[in-house]
Each structure stands twice: as C-alpha cells, then as structure tokens.
Amino acid sequence: MEGVIDAHTRDLLTRRPGFDWTVTEFVRVVDAQLPPRVFLRHCPELDQDVTTPSGVPVALQLLGSDPAALAANAEQALRLGAREIDLNFGCPAKLVNRHDGGASLLRDPRRVQAAVSAVYDAVGNQVPVTAKIRLGFSHRRLALDCAKAAEDGGASRLAVHARTRDEGYRPPAHWEWIGRIRRHLRIPIVANGDIWSLEDYWKARTLSGCRDVMLGRGALADPWLAPRIRHWLATGESLPATPWQARAAILSEFAALQRITIPDRVVTSLIKQWLNHMRQRDAEAARRFQAIKRINELEALLAGLGSERSECKHYSLEPA
C-alpha cells in the first residue's frame, strides 16, 4: 500500500464507523536511526494523539532487516509518541525485496524472530509489537515456522496475507492456510488478502477461523467496505452498493486535502492511483478511469470524475 495509504486517506476511510485500527505506510529502516521528521512525514498523527481525526488508533510500521537498526528506530518512534510498532514482513515489491526488506526475510524464520525480538526487547514493555507476514517467499513450506518465529520474538498480534511473495496479488488467496497457522499460535491472527466484499469477508473468516480481517486494496476499491461489514455485523442488513457519486466525492475530498501541501501534478497522479483500485470492482469507476487516465491537469481530472465537489462525509448509504 506504499504511496496510497497516507494520513489523508486514513482520515477519509475512518470517518464512518468500520475500522478498529489503521497502519501507516512503512518507514524504511536500513542501518541508522532516522530523524523525527521522517516518522512525522509517514505518521503525522504522532502529533494528534496517534489517532485519525475521528479517533481510530494508528500503528506505526517499520520495514527493514537489521535487528539493531529496527530496535533503534522503534525507540525513536516510541520517543515521538508511537503507541504500537508494526513490522512489515509482507511487502512483495521487487525493489524492497532486492534490498533485503519485506517478504525477503520469510526465506529464513530465524531472521523474522531476530527482528521481532530486537524490537520487542527495545519497546515491548511499553507498547505492543505486531507484525505482518505472507505465507512464504516462493513456497508455503515455512509459513507456520515464520508465524511461530514472529510469536516467539514477542509479537502480540500477527496479520497474515494469504499468498506467498511470488504469488503477489494473483488470485486466489489461500485463506485456509491462515487457519492452519491460527490453530498453532496463541496470539490473535488477522486474515488479509482479496477481501473485496461482504461475501469475501465472511468467506475469509470462515476458512481462516479468524475473528478479525485486515483490508488493504479492498478499502480503496470500496471506501464503504469497512462500514458495510460493521453494519452487517450489528444489524444483519446489507447496505446497497456504493454509488459513483459517493466514490467521486471521496476522491474530490482527497484531492482537496492533498493539494494543500503537494503540487497539483502529484495530486493528479494520486487520484489516478486510487481510481485504478476502484475500477477493479466497479464498472462506472472503470469507465471514468479510461476517460481521465491521460489527463494531467487536476481541475480537468476532477471535472472528469463528475463529482459535485461535495465532502464525502455528506453521503450515507441506507439499508437495502
């Protein structure tokens, strides 16, 4: 989710009840302690009680492979007010893996345990240390070993993306494999991967046996997915499909927030990136993406979305 889930996105996606917590984009750790400005750039909520404006907690995520450097940066994050440190062992990006980060550590469970243990020893007596993994790098044979390594290192919760690194985001997600892991660990396991709808949510929970799920691309594809799930759990009612006007409004609000601090040309690129996720599951979003994908001027792009420039929070979905 690098380049997509920033503080503005977290704000917009948590304005309606749905999410219990959120996670930042990863802070890349190499071999030195990073200055405070790097943490504040990735997690400006450190200056806001470490929650989104609507009060949803934000965990700060680190990505790296050097245990000592990860520990030093966890301590730095703690000094800045972080309330949870999450460790990323799931990123499948080629560049990240080529530089010994993300899912590359899943080839050796001992490295996962060393990284988690170092961070836990540094800050675990003050804030929770959590982690995210995949089912492996090129195969699943070490899936359980890596999960146990994270638990043995001190992780208090583990999110599992139900594919290997080499499988990337190709369907299907192997939710049943998360169930195999869950049955052997004592800590809470969170199911992740290919949860695009209420039906996917229930299938992921059923096959994995997990109480909680983590939404990534699905929350961008349908910004009302988490509220849809929360409403169904509370009432048994299914909300109607998210209309294009609501999708366009959240993109417009996103643009308004982003252009305060970054150039319009960058905002234009970010809008296209988000709309690209939406178009995977919505025909109107796909049509709009084709219409605006070559537009490089922000006002023209917003006009192409056809939104009324209304704030997304004014839209509500009524039960079907």
Disulfide bonds with the S-S distance in Angstrom:
none
